[in-house]
Amino acid sequence: MASRPILGLVAMLVLISTLYLIVGPRLIGFDSLLDLANGFDAGSFDHRVLQTIRMPRLVAALITGACLGLSGLLLQGLLRNPLGEPHILGLNAGATLAVVVATAAPMGLATDGIARPLIAATGGGLLFLATIVFASAGKSGMTLLKVTFCGIAFSALASAVTSAILILDDDTLDQVRLWMVGDLAGARMDTLWASSWLLVPAVIAALYVSSCLNALALGDDVATGLGISVRRVRLIGIIAAALFCGIAVAIAGPIGFVGLIVPNLVRRFVSDYRLSVPLVALGGAGLLALADLAARLVMLPHEIPTGLATAFVGAPVFSILVARVLR
């Protein structure tokens, strides 16, 4: 029974991916897609479009969407906060700031292979750590509202520092202008390959943490009584969430709300975190691929940034969730 929703999402993802490849400013026949599967024809313009433009962008969308969804799931489970999401809790802003600082540095560290996602993950993790420290201050300790508001405040601060750097450095602004708004059009294959190495430890950590989140949802005392080291689980989970966020930001820039929408939707139907991990990964990949397809088509022959397409849907969802939490 548990495999049915996974198979359903896999079938949905195959359908979305097929539409993504054949629909665009230039319609490509399904037969051309089948021909490409049998072998690349350098003389076919459709094959060149598929192999050099649409397939790399589709892979970037699937990886980025899955990473954002998993990062949101881990944050929501670790903090027991339905509003937990990389864009809201400061991880996206911290990752963006770290990449911009590294790009502006004399050596241009953020342009070198695996360094870019690692720098992004470090920046996101550090800003989220600051969010947790400040949200835990005071007699009441860390509460849902405090961590959410602290995340929003630190995101604004990091965004302001990022803007200041870009205003003062035209060269860096030219390099990251498109990437800053969250867009898959500028996704690079070298970043995709480098990020794939970080996916392995991040997924392993997520699977380990997911087996403990069911107990953690019952409270720290209950989880400790069941033999779970709450501190270790939270540390590993935060590192995994930061890695997922770093990979996503390195590939596509700061894209918000995927990590908010997909985990909340999945958790409405699935209570087991172990099953939620593959479902959220598939759902996040499919949602971002759909959002990017819409971004490519809604203003033909022009495109809008992918991040804008997710914000149009995500902002109202966030407002609804806030209203439910505060009700």
C-alpha positions, 0 to 999 in steps of 0.5 A: 500500500505504501508504494502506491503514492510513490508510484503515482507521483513517479507517473506524474513526474514522467508526464510533467517531464515529457510535457516540459521537454516537448512544450515551449516557444518551439513545439517538439514532436513526441516522435523527436523525443523518442528518436533522441532516446535511440540516439542523438542526431547532430543534424536535427535542430530538435535534438540539439534543443532537447539535449543542450537546452531543455534536458539540462534545465529539466534536470536542474528543475527536478534536483532543485525542487526535490532539494527544496522540498526535503529541506522544508520537510526536515525543518518542519519536522525538526522544529515541529513548525509547519511554517518551517521553510528555507526561504522563511527561516533564513537559509536561502538568504544566508546561502545567497549572501555567502555565494555573493560574498565569495563571488565578489572575493578576489579569487571568485571562490563561488565559481569553482565546481563543488565550492559553490554549493558548499559555500551556499550550504555553509552560509545558509546553515550559519544564518539559520543557526543565528536564527535558532540562537536568537529565537531561543533567547528569553524565558519562553525559549524557542517558540513557533512564532519566535523562530518564524519572525527571527527567520524573517528578520535575519533574511531581511538583514542578509538580503540588505547586506547582499544588496549593498555588496551588489550596489558597490560591485558592478562586476559581481552584479553582472555575474549574479543578476539573473541567478539572484531572482531565482531562475533555472535559465542560468543553470550550469552543468558544472554546478549540477555535476558538483552538486550531485556529490553533495546529494549523496550524504544529504539524502543519507542524513535525511533518511536517518533523521526521518526514522527519528522524526516520528518519535520527535513529533511526540516531544523531546522527552518522549523521544529521549525515553525511546533512546533517541539522541535529540541533539544529535538528530537535530544537528544531523537534520540541520546539516542535511537541510543546509546541504539541500538548501545550498545545492538548490541555491547554487543551481538556481538561486533563491527560490522560495515556497516549494519547501513550504507547500510540498511538505505541508501537502504531503503531511496532510495525507501521510503521517510517517516521515519515512514515507514522506521523504520520497513523496516530498522529493518527488512532489517538490521536483514535479512542482518546480518543473511545473512552475518553470514550465509556466514561467517559460510559457505565460508571457511568450515569447518572453520568460519570467524568472522561476522564483516569481512563478513559485512566489505567486502561488507560495505567498497566498499559501504562506498567508493561509498557513499563518492564519491557521497557526494563529487561529 
